[in-house]
Amino acid sequence: MADIKYYDVILKPVITEKSMNIMGEKKYTFLVHPEANKAQIKEAVEKMFEGTKVKSVNTMNNDGKKKRRGMVVGKTAKTKKAIVALTEESKDIEIFEGL
């Protein structure tokens, strides 16, 4: 397994209607490195966003979709999403404030 630093774990936030609805419950959705585990994701969120305390992390692996162009069939890259739940006394994540 590769040595993944905390700043390499979180790739980008996921902005969808469902992820916006669960933000009221202090749950945030991120696209993460495919080889990152829950402990690494928790550490990355707490280090990158000051004042946050992670209560739990749920992850899901998504396989790549089949795409074809003519007779050639290929696959898109596989991805991994993480839903991070914060504690009640934790601060909110600022990147989601203006949305």
Residue, then its C-alpha position, 0 to 999 in steps of 0.5 A: m500500500a502506498d504511503i498516503k499523506y493527509y493532504d492527498v486523501i481528500l480529492k474534492p467535495v461532492i456537491t449534489e442535492k442529496s449531499m446538500n440535504i444531509m449537511g443540516e445533520k453535520k454530514y459532509t460528502f467527499l471524493v477520497h483517494p481509493e486506497a484511503n481507509k477510514a482512519q486516514i479520512k478522519e485524520a485528514v478532515e480534522k487536520m485540514f479543517e480547524g475546529t472539526k471533530v469527526k464522529s464517524v466515517n462511512t465509505m463506499n466504493n464505486d466501480g467504473k462504468k463501461k463506456r464504448r466508442g464504436m466497437v471499442v469498450g473501456k471503463t471509467a476510473k473507479t472512485k471512492k466516496a466518504i460521508v463524514a459525520l461531525t460531532e455536535e460541538s464541532k465547527d462547520i466546514e467552511i467550503f460548504e458555507g456559500l452553497 
